[in-house]
Amino acid sequence: MLDRLSLLGIFCQLLTCVSAFQEEWMVPNRSNVTTPIGNITVSAGREAVFNCVVNITGRYKVAWVRAEDQTILSIGTKVVTHNSRIMVTHDNLHTWQMRIKQVKESDRGCYLCEVNTNIMRTQEACLDVNVPPDILNEDTSGDLSISEGENATLWCRASGHPQPRILWKKENGEPIFIRRSFRNFTKVETYNGANLNFWKVDRTQMGTYLCIASNDVPPAVSKRVLLYVNFSPTIKVPNQLLGAPLQTDVQLECYVEAFPNTINYWVKNRSEMLLNGTKYLVREERIGYRVFMWLVIKSFAAKDVGTYNCVSTNSLGRAEGTLRLYEIKLNPVNTFNNRAELIAGLTEPARGPRSKEVLTSSTAPQMIKPMFWCWLMYFIGKIGLR
């Protein structure tokens, strides 16, 4: 009798173990029954899929729950939350699958797969949502206009997950100049950081800057920020004293630096403004805050000798450069060396296409003095007598 009771007790214990085993979680390789579902990272707009593998009987239900606020999302395959992006399926075996379509940043968090056995069985998995960067215009500086010598700061802010990195570069590919002291500039191709600081800003730092935000979630985004540096005109004259022969074309040059843009013109003898026409060719080329001015005087004549001024003006001031133009006179002598002697010195050669070639001794009539023939006959006679 005792043996029968002992066997019956052992049999009951076996049934209990089998029942408990049936309630345990199962994973595909059964190597570790406590292995979590697995965390997921997806980009916003994609689909997140959680697979919960469990051995259940008909008496138990599987539910998906949001861990943060214990919101029940589904019971069985029935979705009970008011979220049309969530769908739950069952393969009629061991896998319960929850899909979240068009994932949003608000979906970030942990989720529970629960089985309502006598002892609640739970597995947890977390969802991380990557969000591409987006520049926050309200927290980013706009175009900035500042006077030369003042301090300036360009700033840029961006949202996204992970937190975006901010990088600055110049739109035209030129390096960024960072001033460390009055005469010490550091040149960098790019600058890392949300704030780009300029100490006592210089005209060379003017330009278009790009704020680029990236966080390894494509695409990276950028915003253009223009830095204007205002200063009054300055003029450089490469050649202040010019000489040219008559009937040649003479080119005068001035280099202007200024911002805002300037009005530029030429005057002669501080009175007559020179305009484009048959006598003068006036042109200029603007590159950034630099302006190159040219005046071409056609068929240079004696009346063109004098003082010329290049004038530049903007809202901050006025500047002018002075050039003196004189005549170079040619005297065709010393024909044996086949060259022309210049009476006046030549500081700068006349430039531009020449309308008439300068007359040199090679094309001038040969001027041999009569005294030369006398000496020549004298030497021939002396030789003949010997």
The 8 nearest C-alpha neighbors of each residue, nearest first, counted from 0:
[[1, 3, 2, 4, 5, 6, 7, 8],
 [0, 2, 4, 3, 5, 6, 7, 8],
 [1, 3, 5, 0, 4, 6, 7, 8],
 [2, 4, 6, 0, 1, 5, 7, 8],
 [3, 5, 7, 1, 2, 6, 8, 0],
 [6, 4, 2, 8, 7, 3, 1, 9],
 [7, 5, 9, 3, 8, 4, 10, 2],
 [6, 8, 4, 10, 5, 9, 3, 11],
 [9, 7, 5, 11, 10, 6, 4, 12],
 [8, 10, 12, 6, 11, 7, 13, 5],
 [11, 9, 7, 13, 8, 12, 6, 14],
 [12, 10, 14, 8, 13, 9, 7, 15],
 [13, 11, 15, 9, 14, 10, 16, 8],
 [12, 14, 10, 16, 11, 15, 17, 9],
 [13, 15, 11, 17, 12, 16, 18, 10],
 [16, 14, 12, 18, 13, 17, 19, 11],
 [17, 15, 19, 13, 18, 14, 20, 12],
 [16, 18, 20, 14, 19, 15, 13, 21],
 [19, 17, 15, 21, 20, 16, 14, 22],
 [18, 20, 16, 22, 21, 17, 15, 23],
 [21, 19, 17, 23, 22, 18, 16, 15],
 [20, 22, 18, 19, 23, 17, 54, 55],
 [21, 23, 19, 20, 55, 54, 18, 24],
 [24, 22, 20, 21, 25, 19, 54, 53],
 [25, 23, 53, 32, 54, 22, 26, 52],
 [24, 26, 53, 32, 52, 29, 54, 23],
 [25, 27, 29, 28, 52, 32, 24, 53],
 [26, 28, 29, 25, 52, 30, 93, 32],
 [27, 29, 30, 26, 31, 25, 32, 34],
 [30, 28, 26, 31, 27, 32, 25, 24],
 [31, 29, 28, 32, 26, 27, 34, 33],
 [32, 30, 33, 29, 34, 26, 28, 25],
 [31, 33, 34, 25, 24, 29, 26, 30],
 [32, 34, 31, 35, 24, 122, 25, 26],
 [35, 33, 31, 32, 36, 26, 37, 122],
 [36, 34, 37, 122, 33, 123, 124, 38],
 [35, 37, 124, 51, 123, 122, 50, 34],
 [38, 36, 35, 124, 39, 125, 123, 49],
 [37, 39, 125, 124, 126, 36, 40, 127],
 [40, 38, 126, 127, 125, 41, 37, 47],
 [39, 41, 127, 126, 128, 38, 42, 129],
 [42, 40, 128, 129, 45, 127, 39, 43],
 [41, 43, 129, 128, 45, 130, 44, 40],
 [42, 44, 102, 103, 45, 130, 128, 129],
 [43, 45, 101, 102, 42, 103, 46, 100],
 [44, 46, 101, 102, 43, 42, 41, 100],
 [47, 45, 100, 101, 99, 102, 48, 44],
 [46, 48, 99, 98, 100, 41, 45, 49],
 [49, 47, 98, 97, 99, 46, 50, 96],
 [48, 50, 97, 96, 98, 51, 47, 36],
 [51, 49, 96, 95, 94, 52, 36, 48],
 [50, 52, 95, 94, 96, 36, 53, 49],
 [53, 51, 94, 93, 26, 25, 95, 50],
 [54, 52, 24, 25, 93, 55, 94, 51],
 [55, 53, 93, 25, 24, 21, 22, 23],
 [56, 54, 53, 59, 22, 57, 21, 93],
 [57, 55, 58, 59, 54, 21, 22, 60],
 [56, 58, 59, 55, 60, 54, 61, 75],
 [57, 59, 56, 60, 55, 116, 115, 114],
 [60, 58, 57, 115, 56, 116, 55, 114],
 [59, 61, 114, 75, 115, 62, 74, 58],
 [62, 60, 114, 75, 113, 74, 59, 115],
 [61, 63, 74, 113, 73, 112, 75, 64],
 [64, 62, 112, 73, 72, 111, 71, 113],
 [63, 65, 71, 111, 72, 70, 110, 69],
 [66, 64, 110, 70, 69, 67, 111, 68],
 [65, 67, 69, 110, 109, 68, 64, 111],
 [68, 66, 65, 69, 109, 108, 70, 110],
 [67, 69, 70, 66, 65, 64, 71, 109],
 [70, 68, 66, 65, 64, 67, 71, 111],
 [69, 71, 65, 68, 64, 72, 66, 67],
 [72, 70, 64, 73, 63, 69, 65, 80],
 [71, 73, 80, 64, 63, 79, 78, 70],
 [74, 72, 78, 79, 63, 62, 77, 71],
 [75, 73, 62, 77, 61, 76, 78, 60],
 [74, 76, 61, 77, 60, 62, 73, 87],
 [75, 77, 87, 88, 74, 78, 73, 89],
 [76, 78, 74, 73, 75, 79, 87, 86],
 [79, 77, 73, 80, 72, 76, 74, 86],
 [78, 80, 73, 72, 77, 81, 71, 74],
 [81, 79, 72, 82, 78, 71, 73, 70],
 [82, 80, 83, 79, 78, 72, 85, 84],
 [83, 81, 84, 80, 85, 78, 79, 72],
 [82, 84, 85, 81, 86, 80, 100, 78],
 [83, 85, 100, 82, 99, 86, 101, 98],
 [86, 84, 99, 83, 98, 82, 100, 87],
 [85, 87, 98, 97, 84, 99, 78, 88],
 [88, 86, 97, 76, 96, 98, 85, 78],
 [87, 89, 96, 76, 95, 97, 90, 86],
 [90, 88, 95, 91, 94, 96, 76, 87],
 [89, 91, 92, 94, 88, 95, 93, 96],
 [92, 90, 89, 93, 94, 95, 88, 55],
 [93, 91, 90, 94, 89, 54, 53, 95],
 [92, 94, 53, 52, 54, 91, 95, 90],
 [95, 93, 52, 51, 90, 89, 92, 96],
 [96, 94, 89, 51, 50, 88, 52, 93],
 [95, 97, 50, 88, 87, 49, 51, 94],
 [96, 98, 87, 49, 86, 48, 88, 50],
 [99, 97, 48, 86, 85, 47, 100, 87],
 [100, 98, 85, 47, 84, 46, 102, 48],
 [99, 101, 46, 84, 102, 98, 85, 47],
 [102, 100, 44, 45, 46, 103, 99, 43],
 [101, 103, 44, 43, 100, 45, 46, 99],
 [104, 102, 105, 43, 106, 44, 101, 128],
 [103, 105, 106, 128, 107, 43, 102, 130],
 [104, 106, 103, 107, 102, 108, 128, 43],
 [107, 105, 104, 103, 108, 102, 128, 126],
 [106, 108, 127, 126, 105, 128, 104, 109],
 [109, 107, 126, 125, 106, 127, 110, 67],
 [110, 108, 125, 66, 124, 126, 65, 123],
 [109, 111, 65, 66, 124, 123, 64, 125],
 [112, 110, 123, 64, 63, 122, 113, 66],
 [111, 113, 63, 122, 121, 62, 123, 64],
 [114, 112, 121, 62, 61, 120, 111, 63],
 [115, 113, 61, 120, 116, 60, 119, 62],
 [116, 114, 119, 59, 60, 113, 117, 120],
 [115, 117, 118, 119, 114, 59, 120, 22],
 [118, 116, 119, 115, 120, 22, 114, 59],
 [117, 119, 116, 120, 115, 114, 22, 121],
 [118, 120, 116, 115, 114, 117, 121, 113],
 [121, 119, 114, 113, 118, 116, 115, 122],
 [122, 120, 113, 112, 119, 111, 114, 123],
 [121, 123, 112, 111, 35, 36, 113, 124],
 [124, 122, 111, 110, 35, 112, 36, 121],
 [125, 123, 38, 110, 37, 109, 36, 111],
 [126, 124, 109, 38, 108, 110, 39, 127],
 [125, 127, 39, 108, 107, 40, 109, 38],
 [126, 128, 40, 107, 39, 41, 129, 108],
 [129, 127, 41, 42, 107, 104, 40, 43],
 [128, 130, 42, 160, 43, 41, 127, 161],
 [129, 131, 160, 159, 43, 42, 128, 132],
 [132, 130, 216, 159, 217, 218, 133, 160],
 [133, 131, 159, 158, 213, 163, 212, 157],
 [132, 134, 158, 157, 159, 135, 220, 131],
 [135, 133, 157, 156, 136, 158, 132, 212],
 [134, 136, 157, 138, 137, 156, 139, 133],
 [137, 135, 139, 138, 134, 140, 156, 155],
 [136, 138, 135, 139, 140, 156, 134, 141],
 [139, 137, 136, 135, 156, 155, 140, 154],
 [140, 138, 155, 136, 154, 156, 137, 135],
 [141, 139, 154, 153, 155, 138, 142, 224],
 [140, 142, 224, 143, 139, 225, 153, 136],
 [141, 143, 225, 224, 226, 140, 144, 227],
 [142, 144, 226, 227, 141, 225, 145, 224],
 [145, 143, 227, 226, 228, 142, 146, 229],
 [144, 146, 228, 229, 227, 143, 147, 149],
 [147, 145, 229, 228, 149, 148, 230, 144],
 [146, 148, 228, 200, 201, 149, 229, 230],
 [147, 149, 199, 200, 146, 201, 150, 198],
 [150, 148, 199, 147, 200, 146, 151, 145],
 [151, 149, 198, 199, 197, 200, 148, 152],
 [150, 152, 197, 196, 149, 198, 200, 153],
 [153, 151, 196, 195, 197, 154, 194, 150],
 [152, 154, 195, 194, 140, 196, 151, 155],
 [155, 153, 194, 140, 193, 139, 195, 152],
 [154, 156, 139, 193, 140, 210, 194, 138],
 [157, 155, 135, 139, 138, 134, 193, 154],
 [158, 156, 134, 135, 133, 132, 163, 212],
 [159, 157, 133, 132, 134, 163, 162, 135],
 [158, 160, 132, 130, 131, 162, 161, 163],
 [161, 159, 130, 162, 129, 131, 163, 158],
 [160, 162, 159, 214, 163, 129, 130, 131],
 [161, 163, 160, 159, 214, 158, 164, 132],
 [164, 162, 214, 213, 212, 132, 159, 161],
 [163, 165, 213, 212, 214, 166, 162, 192],
 [166, 164, 212, 192, 193, 211, 191, 163],
 [165, 167, 191, 211, 190, 210, 192, 212],
 [168, 166, 210, 190, 209, 189, 211, 191],
 [169, 167, 189, 209, 208, 170, 190, 188],
 [170, 168, 208, 172, 171, 209, 207, 173],
 [169, 171, 172, 208, 207, 209, 168, 173],
 [172, 170, 169, 173, 207, 206, 208, 168],
 [171, 173, 169, 170, 174, 168, 188, 175],
 [172, 174, 171, 169, 175, 188, 170, 168],
 [175, 173, 188, 187, 186, 176, 172, 169],
 [174, 176, 187, 186, 188, 177, 169, 173],
 [175, 177, 186, 185, 184, 204, 178, 174],
 [178, 176, 185, 184, 186, 175, 179, 197],
 [177, 179, 184, 180, 183, 198, 185, 176],
 [178, 180, 183, 184, 177, 185, 181, 198],
 [181, 179, 183, 182, 178, 184, 198, 199],
 [182, 180, 183, 179, 178, 199, 184, 198],
 [183, 181, 180, 184, 178, 179, 185, 201],
 [182, 184, 180, 179, 181, 178, 185, 177],
 [185, 183, 178, 177, 179, 176, 186, 182],
 [186, 184, 177, 176, 178, 187, 183, 179],
 [185, 187, 176, 175, 174, 177, 184, 188],
 [188, 186, 175, 174, 189, 185, 176, 190],
 [187, 189, 174, 175, 168, 186, 190, 173],
 [190, 188, 168, 187, 167, 191, 166, 175],
 [189, 191, 167, 166, 168, 192, 187, 188],
 [192, 190, 166, 165, 167, 189, 193, 164],
 [193, 191, 165, 194, 166, 190, 195, 164],
 [192, 194, 155, 165, 154, 156, 195, 191],
 [195, 193, 154, 192, 153, 196, 155, 152],
 [194, 196, 153, 152, 154, 193, 197, 192],
 [197, 195, 152, 151, 194, 153, 198, 150],
 [198, 196, 151, 200, 150, 152, 199, 177],
 [197, 199, 150, 200, 178, 196, 151, 149],
 [200, 198, 148, 149, 150, 197, 201, 147],
 [199, 201, 148, 198, 197, 147, 149, 150],
 [200, 202, 203, 204, 147, 148, 199, 228],
 [201, 203, 204, 205, 228, 147, 200, 229],
 [202, 204, 201, 205, 176, 206, 200, 228],
 [205, 203, 202, 201, 176, 206, 200, 175],
 [206, 204, 226, 202, 227, 203, 228, 207],
 [207, 205, 226, 225, 204, 208, 227, 169],
 [206, 208, 225, 170, 224, 169, 226, 223],
 [207, 209, 169, 224, 170, 168, 223, 225],
 [210, 208, 223, 168, 167, 222, 169, 170],
 [209, 211, 167, 222, 221, 166, 155, 223],
 [212, 210, 221, 166, 165, 220, 209, 167],
 [213, 211, 165, 220, 164, 163, 219, 221],
 [214, 212, 219, 163, 164, 132, 215, 211],
 [213, 215, 163, 216, 161, 164, 162, 132],
 [216, 214, 213, 217, 219, 131, 218, 161],
 [217, 215, 131, 214, 218, 130, 129, 213],
 [218, 216, 219, 131, 215, 213, 214, 132],
 [217, 219, 216, 131, 220, 132, 213, 215],
 [218, 220, 213, 217, 212, 132, 221, 211],
 [221, 219, 212, 211, 218, 133, 132, 213],
 [222, 220, 211, 210, 212, 209, 223, 219],
 [221, 223, 210, 209, 224, 211, 220, 134],
 [224, 222, 209, 208, 210, 207, 225, 221],
 [223, 225, 142, 208, 207, 141, 209, 222],
 [226, 224, 207, 142, 206, 208, 143, 227],
 [225, 227, 143, 205, 206, 144, 142, 207],
 [228, 226, 144, 205, 143, 145, 229, 225],
 [229, 227, 145, 146, 147, 205, 202, 144],
 [228, 230, 146, 258, 147, 145, 259, 227],
 [231, 229, 258, 257, 147, 146, 315, 232],
 [230, 232, 315, 316, 257, 258, 233, 313],
 [233, 231, 257, 256, 318, 317, 316, 312],
 [232, 234, 256, 255, 318, 257, 231, 235],
 [235, 233, 255, 254, 320, 319, 318, 256],
 [234, 236, 254, 253, 237, 255, 320, 233],
 [235, 237, 253, 238, 239, 320, 254, 252],
 [236, 238, 235, 239, 253, 252, 254, 251],
 [239, 237, 236, 240, 241, 347, 322, 252],
 [238, 240, 322, 236, 323, 321, 237, 241],
 [241, 239, 323, 238, 322, 324, 346, 242],
 [242, 240, 324, 347, 346, 323, 325, 239],
 [241, 243, 325, 326, 327, 345, 324, 347],
 [242, 244, 327, 349, 326, 245, 348, 325],
 [245, 243, 327, 326, 328, 247, 246, 242],
 [244, 246, 299, 300, 247, 243, 326, 298],
 [245, 247, 298, 299, 355, 300, 244, 354],
 [248, 246, 298, 353, 299, 245, 354, 355],
 [247, 249, 297, 353, 298, 296, 299, 351],
 [248, 250, 349, 296, 350, 295, 351, 247],
 [249, 251, 295, 350, 294, 351, 296, 349],
 [250, 252, 294, 293, 295, 249, 253, 322],
 [253, 251, 293, 292, 294, 236, 250, 254],
 [254, 252, 236, 292, 235, 291, 255, 293],
 [253, 255, 291, 235, 234, 290, 292, 236],
 [256, 254, 234, 290, 289, 233, 291, 235],
 [257, 255, 289, 233, 232, 288, 290, 234],
 [258, 256, 232, 288, 231, 230, 259, 260],
 [259, 257, 229, 260, 230, 288, 231, 228],
 [258, 260, 229, 257, 261, 313, 314, 230],
 [259, 261, 258, 313, 257, 262, 288, 312],
 [260, 262, 313, 312, 311, 263, 259, 257],
 [261, 263, 312, 311, 313, 264, 260, 310],
 [264, 262, 311, 310, 261, 312, 265, 309],
 [263, 265, 310, 309, 311, 266, 262, 272],
 [264, 266, 309, 273, 308, 272, 310, 267],
 [267, 265, 272, 271, 308, 273, 269, 307],
 [268, 266, 307, 271, 269, 306, 270, 308],
 [267, 269, 306, 270, 307, 305, 266, 271],
 [270, 268, 267, 266, 271, 308, 307, 306],
 [269, 271, 268, 267, 266, 272, 273, 307],
 [270, 272, 267, 266, 273, 269, 268, 265],
 [273, 271, 266, 265, 267, 270, 274, 264],
 [272, 274, 265, 266, 271, 275, 279, 267],
 [275, 273, 276, 272, 279, 281, 280, 265],
 [274, 276, 280, 279, 281, 273, 277, 278],
 [277, 275, 279, 278, 274, 280, 281, 273],
 [276, 278, 279, 275, 280, 297, 296, 274],
 [277, 279, 297, 276, 296, 280, 275, 298],
 [280, 278, 296, 275, 276, 295, 277, 297],
 [279, 281, 295, 275, 294, 276, 282, 296],
 [282, 280, 294, 275, 293, 279, 295, 274],
 [283, 281, 293, 292, 280, 294, 284, 275],
 [282, 284, 292, 291, 293, 290, 285, 281],
 [283, 285, 291, 290, 286, 292, 282, 289],
 [284, 286, 290, 289, 287, 291, 283, 288],
 [287, 285, 289, 288, 290, 284, 291, 256],
 [288, 286, 289, 285, 290, 206, 205, 258],
 [287, 289, 257, 256, 258, 286, 290, 285],
 [290, 288, 256, 286, 287, 255, 285, 257],
 [291, 289, 285, 255, 284, 254, 286, 256],
 [290, 292, 254, 284, 283, 253, 255, 285],
 [293, 291, 283, 253, 252, 254, 282, 290],
 [292, 294, 252, 282, 251, 281, 283, 295],
 [293, 295, 281, 251, 250, 280, 296, 252],
 [294, 296, 250, 280, 249, 279, 297, 251],
 [297, 295, 279, 249, 248, 299, 278, 250],
 [296, 298, 248, 278, 299, 279, 295, 249],
 [299, 297, 246, 247, 248, 300, 354, 296],
 [298, 300, 246, 245, 247, 297, 248, 296],
 [301, 299, 245, 303, 302, 246, 298, 304],
 [302, 300, 303, 304, 326, 299, 245, 325],
 [301, 303, 300, 304, 305, 299, 326, 325],
 [304, 302, 301, 300, 305, 299, 324, 296],
 [303, 305, 325, 324, 302, 301, 326, 306],
 [306, 304, 324, 323, 303, 268, 307, 325],
 [307, 305, 323, 268, 322, 267, 324, 308],
 [306, 308, 267, 322, 266, 321, 268, 323],
 [309, 307, 321, 266, 320, 265, 310, 322],
 [308, 310, 265, 320, 319, 264, 253, 266],
 [311, 309, 319, 264, 263, 318, 265, 308],
 [312, 310, 263, 318, 262, 317, 261, 319],
 [311, 313, 317, 261, 262, 316, 318, 232],
 [314, 312, 261, 315, 316, 262, 260, 317],
 [313, 315, 316, 312, 259, 231, 261, 317],
 [316, 314, 231, 313, 230, 317, 232, 312],
 [317, 315, 231, 313, 312, 314, 232, 318],
 [316, 318, 312, 311, 232, 313, 231, 319],
 [319, 317, 311, 232, 233, 310, 312, 234],
 [320, 318, 310, 309, 311, 308, 234, 321],
 [319, 321, 309, 308, 234, 236, 310, 322],
 [320, 322, 308, 307, 239, 309, 319, 323],
 [321, 323, 239, 307, 306, 240, 308, 324],
 [324, 322, 306, 240, 305, 241, 239, 307],
 [323, 325, 241, 304, 305, 242, 240, 306],
 [326, 324, 242, 304, 241, 323, 327, 243],
 [325, 327, 243, 242, 244, 328, 304, 245],
 [326, 328, 244, 243, 343, 242, 329, 325],
 [329, 327, 342, 244, 326, 341, 343, 330],
 [328, 330, 341, 340, 342, 331, 339, 327],
 [329, 331, 340, 332, 339, 341, 328, 342],
 [332, 330, 339, 360, 340, 329, 359, 333],
 [333, 331, 334, 330, 339, 340, 360, 338],
 [334, 332, 335, 336, 338, 337, 331, 339],
 [333, 335, 337, 336, 332, 360, 338, 365],
 [334, 336, 337, 333, 338, 332, 360, 361],
 [337, 335, 334, 338, 333, 339, 360, 332],
 [336, 338, 334, 335, 360, 361, 333, 339],
 [339, 337, 360, 336, 359, 334, 340, 333],
 [340, 338, 331, 359, 360, 330, 332, 341],
 [339, 341, 330, 331, 329, 332, 342, 338],
 [342, 340, 329, 343, 328, 330, 339, 344],
 [341, 343, 328, 329, 340, 344, 330, 327],
 [344, 342, 341, 327, 328, 345, 326, 329],
 [345, 343, 346, 341, 342, 327, 242, 328],
 [344, 346, 242, 347, 343, 348, 327, 241],
 [345, 347, 241, 242, 344, 240, 348, 238],
 [348, 346, 241, 345, 242, 349, 238, 240],
 [349, 347, 350, 345, 243, 242, 346, 241],
 [348, 350, 249, 243, 347, 250, 242, 248],
 [351, 349, 250, 249, 348, 248, 352, 353],
 [350, 352, 250, 248, 249, 353, 349, 295],
 [353, 351, 248, 354, 350, 247, 249, 355],
 [354, 352, 247, 248, 355, 351, 356, 350],
 [353, 355, 247, 248, 352, 298, 356, 246],
 [356, 354, 353, 247, 246, 357, 298, 248],
 [355, 357, 358, 353, 354, 247, 246, 359],
 [356, 358, 359, 355, 244, 247, 246, 245],
 [357, 359, 356, 362, 360, 363, 329, 361],
 [360, 358, 361, 339, 362, 363, 357, 338],
 [359, 361, 363, 331, 338, 362, 339, 337],
 [362, 360, 359, 337, 363, 338, 334, 364],
 [361, 363, 360, 359, 364, 358, 365, 337],
 [364, 362, 360, 361, 359, 365, 358, 331],
 [365, 363, 366, 362, 360, 361, 331, 367],
 [364, 366, 367, 363, 334, 360, 361, 362],
 [365, 367, 364, 368, 334, 332, 363, 331],
 [368, 366, 365, 369, 371, 370, 372, 334],
 [367, 369, 370, 371, 366, 372, 373, 365],
 [370, 368, 371, 372, 367, 373, 374, 366],
 [371, 369, 373, 372, 368, 374, 367, 375],
 [370, 372, 369, 374, 373, 368, 375, 367],
 [373, 371, 375, 370, 369, 374, 376, 368],
 [374, 372, 370, 376, 375, 371, 377, 369],
 [373, 375, 377, 371, 372, 376, 378, 370],
 [374, 376, 372, 373, 378, 377, 371, 379],
 [377, 375, 379, 373, 378, 374, 372, 380],
 [376, 378, 374, 380, 375, 379, 373, 381],
 [379, 377, 381, 375, 380, 376, 382, 374],
 [378, 380, 376, 382, 381, 377, 383, 375],
 [381, 379, 383, 377, 382, 378, 376, 384],
 [380, 382, 378, 384, 379, 383, 377, 385],
 [381, 383, 379, 385, 380, 384, 378, 377],
 [384, 382, 380, 385, 381, 379, 378, 377],
 [385, 383, 381, 382, 380, 379, 378, 377],
 [384, 383, 382, 381, 380, 379, 378, 377]]
